[in-house]
Amino acid sequence: MSDGICVHDDGAVRCITINRPERKNALDVETRRQFADLIVESHANPQVRAIVFTGAGGDFCAGADIKKMVRSADGGAAYERIQAAQEIARVMAEGPKPQIAAVDGAAVGLGMGIALACDYIVAGPSARFAGGFVKVGLCADNGVLFTLPQRVGPARARTMMLLSETVCAEEALRIGLIDKLAESADDVLPTAIDVAATLAAGPPLAITAISQAFNALPATFSDALQWEIELQVPLLCSEDHREAAAAFAEKRAPVFTGR
């Protein structure tokens, strides 16, 4: 797509690579916009059934490009800036297709936010996760205030943010920050693509519903029951559900179409 972002399609799996290794894949404003636009296009593309995000050169994403950050701004400019920063998280959360992060090296600030916005995270032995926001006098953005506590719990998330704690790959697996720890850096992307291929072969409507449910966690048990009704009723009426039932009865693998 550009020098800063590379795209490769392997069947129904799309791999999006942040390609700014000289900056540890930190994203400037223009690359962030391109990244968000590409995510929207990928979710709208009927040939794409799952999306993998990764980084080039041994790092996932070191966050926003600090060298190009405005040192001061008035309220209006700051508001526009935070809206732009949130756009990646917004389009990822609104997208209907499963998203998988393949993380090696640094996943800091915005980079950690991108990984946390995914449905599944594969990390390599050298992966390290950190908020980093407080080091530049900021709180958090890109949805981290929601996605980090959802992964590790409010207490650990608060500690990570307040102390700008860096979490290594093994600790990330132990606390639930990631889903799978690959044996080596070379295994990270292939493992993520395998997960993506599995999800791409699954029932799209059901996978979308599960992802949406966890992006809008209900506040009470009653809310959860109502949310289940709203999600499950259309699925019970779908062709995919009928196909799965027929395949089970016929002892064959189902073929899902997303209808």
C-alpha positions in Angstrom: 0.0 0.0 0.0 2.9 2.4 0.9 6.5 2.3 2.1 5.2 2.4 5.7 2.6 -0.4 5.4 2.8 -3.7 3.4 -0.1 -6.0 2.6 -0.1 -9.6 1.7 -3.1 -11.9 1.1 -2.8 -15.6 1.6 -6.1 -17.1 0.6 -8.7 -15.6 2.9 -6.1 -14.3 5.4 -4.7 -10.8 5.0 -1.4 -9.9 6.6 -0.9 -6.2 7.3 2.7 -5.3 8.2 3.8 -2.0 9.7 7.0 -1.3 7.7 9.0 1.5 9.4 11.8 -0.6 11.1 14.1 2.5 11.2 11.6 3.9 13.7 10.8 0.6 15.4 7.5 0.8 13.4 6.4 3.9 15.4 3.5 5.5 13.5 3.4 9.1 12.4 0.1 10.8 11.8 0.0 10.1 8.0 0.8 6.4 8.5 -1.8 6.1 11.2 -4.4 7.4 8.7 -3.3 5.0 6.0 -3.4 2.2 8.6 -6.9 3.0 9.7 -8.1 3.3 6.1 -6.6 -0.1 5.2 -8.3 -1.7 8.2 -11.7 -0.4 7.0 -11.0 -1.6 3.5 -9.9 -5.0 4.7 -13.1 -5.5 6.7 -15.2 -4.5 3.7 -13.3 -6.8 1.3 -15.4 -10.0 0.8 -12.3 -12.0 -0.1 -10.7 -11.4 3.3 -12.0 -13.5 6.2 -9.3 -12.8 8.9 -6.7 -10.2 9.4 -3.2 -10.5 10.9 -1.2 -7.5 12.1 2.6 -7.6 12.5 5.7 -5.4 12.3 8.8 -5.5 10.2 12.4 -5.7 11.4 11.9 -7.3 14.8 9.5 -5.0 16.4 5.7 -4.8 16.4 5.1 -1.1 17.0 6.9 1.3 19.3 3.8 3.6 19.5 3.4 7.1 18.1 6.4 8.7 16.4 7.5 10.9 19.3 9.8 13.0 17.0 6.7 14.1 15.1 4.4 14.8 18.0 3.4 18.4 18.6 4.9 19.6 21.9 2.0 21.8 22.8 -1.5 22.4 21.5 -4.7 24.2 22.4 -7.8 22.4 23.5 -9.3 22.2 20.0 -6.1 20.8 18.4 -5.7 18.4 21.3 -9.2 17.1 20.9 -8.7 16.5 17.1 -5.4 14.7 17.9 -6.9 12.3 20.4 -9.8 11.6 18.0 -7.2 10.7 15.3 -5.3 8.5 17.8 -8.5 6.6 18.6 -9.5 6.0 15.0 -7.4 2.8 14.7 -9.0 1.3 17.8 -12.5 2.4 16.6 -12.3 0.8 13.2 -10.7 -2.3 14.6 -13.5 -2.6 17.2 -16.2 -2.0 14.6 -14.8 -4.4 12.0 -16.7 -7.7 11.7 -13.7 -10.0 10.9 -11.4 -11.7 13.4 -8.1 -9.9 14.0 -4.8 -11.5 15.2 -1.7 -9.8 16.4 1.7 -11.3 15.7 4.0 -9.5 18.1 7.7 -9.7 18.5 9.9 -7.0 20.0 8.3 -3.8 21.2 4.6 -3.3 21.5 4.4 0.1 23.3 1.7 2.7 23.7 -0.2 2.8 20.4 1.5 -0.5 19.5 0.2 -2.2 22.6 -3.2 -0.7 21.9 -3.3 -2.2 18.4 -2.4 -5.6 19.8 -4.9 -5.4 22.5 -7.7 -4.5 20.0 -7.2 -7.8 18.3 -9.2 -11.0 19.1 -6.0 -13.1 19.6 -2.4 -12.3 20.3 0.6 -14.4 19.4 3.9 -13.2 20.8 7.6 -14.2 20.4 10.1 -14.7 23.2 11.5 -11.2 22.8 8.1 -9.5 22.9 7.6 -6.8 25.4 4.5 -4.8 26.2 4.2 -1.4 27.9 1.9 1.6 28.1 4.6 4.2 28.0 2.0 7.0 28.1 3.0 8.3 31.6 6.6 8.8 30.5 5.5 11.5 28.1 3.0 13.0 30.6 -0.1 11.3 29.1 -2.8 8.9 30.3 -3.8 6.4 27.6 -5.6 6.2 24.2 -6.4 3.9 21.4 -8.9 2.0 23.7 -6.2 0.8 26.2 -8.3 2.0 29.1 -10.9 -0.7 28.1 -8.8 -3.4 26.4 -6.0 -3.7 29.0 -8.2 -4.2 32.1 -10.3 -6.7 30.0 -7.1 -8.7 29.4 -5.3 -8.5 32.8 -7.8 -7.1 35.3 -8.2 -3.6 36.6 -5.5 -3.8 39.3 -2.7 -5.1 37.1 -3.7 -2.7 34.3 -3.6 0.3 36.7 -0.1 -0.8 37.9 1.1 -1.2 34.3 -0.1 2.3 33.4 1.0 4.2 36.5 4.5 2.7 36.6 4.8 2.4 32.8 5.7 -1.2 33.6 7.2 -3.3 30.8 5.9 -6.9 30.7 8.0 -9.6 29.0 6.5 -12.3 26.9 6.5 -15.0 29.5 4.8 -12.7 32.1 2.4 -11.6 29.4 1.3 -15.2 28.9 1.0 -15.8 32.6 -1.3 -12.8 33.2 -3.4 -13.3 30.1 -2.1 -10.3 28.2 -1.3 -12.7 25.3 -2.9 -15.9 24.1 0.0 -17.9 22.8 3.8 -17.7 23.2 5.6 -18.9 20.1 8.9 -20.9 20.5 10.9 -18.5 18.5 10.7 -15.2 16.6 10.5 -17.2 13.3 7.4 -19.0 14.6 5.4 -15.9 15.5 3.9 -14.9 12.2 3.3 -18.5 10.9 1.5 -19.3 14.2 -0.7 -16.2 13.9 -1.5 -17.0 10.3 -2.5 -20.6 11.3 -4.9 -19.1 13.9 -6.2 -16.7 11.3 -6.8 -19.5 8.8 -8.7 -21.5 11.4 -10.9 -18.5 12.2 -11.3 -17.7 8.4 -12.7 -21.2 7.9 -15.2 -20.8 10.8 -18.7 -19.3 10.7 -18.3 -15.6 10.1 -21.5 -14.5 11.7 -20.9 -16.3 14.9 -17.3 -15.2 15.1 -18.3 -11.6 14.6 -21.0 -11.9 17.3 -18.5 -13.2 19.8 -16.0 -10.4 19.0 -18.8 -7.8 19.3 -20.0 -9.2 22.6 -16.5 -8.8 24.1 -16.2 -5.3 22.8 -19.3 -4.3 24.6 -19.3 -6.2 27.9 -22.6 -6.0 29.7 -22.8 -4.3 33.1 -25.1 -6.8 34.7 -26.2 -10.4 34.4 -29.6 -9.3 33.1 -27.8 -7.2 30.5 -25.8 -10.2 29.5 -28.9 -12.3 29.0 -30.5 -9.6 26.8 -27.3 -9.2 24.8 -27.2 -12.9 24.2 -30.8 -12.8 22.8 -29.9 -10.0 20.5 -26.9 -11.8 19.2 -28.1 -15.4 19.2 -31.5 -15.0 17.5 -30.1 -13.9 14.1 -27.5 -16.7 14.3 -30.2 -19.4 15.0 -31.9 -18.2 11.7 -28.8 -18.1 9.7 -27.8 -20.4 6.8 -24.5 -21.1 8.6 -26.3 -22.6 11.6 -28.4 -24.8 9.3 -25.2 -25.9 7.4 -23.4 -26.7 10.7 -26.4 -28.8 11.9 -26.6 -30.6 8.5 -22.8 -31.2 8.5 -22.9 -32.7 12.0 -25.7 -35.0 11.0 -23.9 -36.0 7.8 -20.5 -36.4 9.6 -18.7 -34.0 7.3 -16.9 -30.6 7.6 -19.3 -27.6 7.3 -18.8 -25.0 4.7 -19.7 -21.5 6.0 -20.7 -18.6 3.8 -21.5 -15.9 6.3 -25.2 -15.9 5.5 
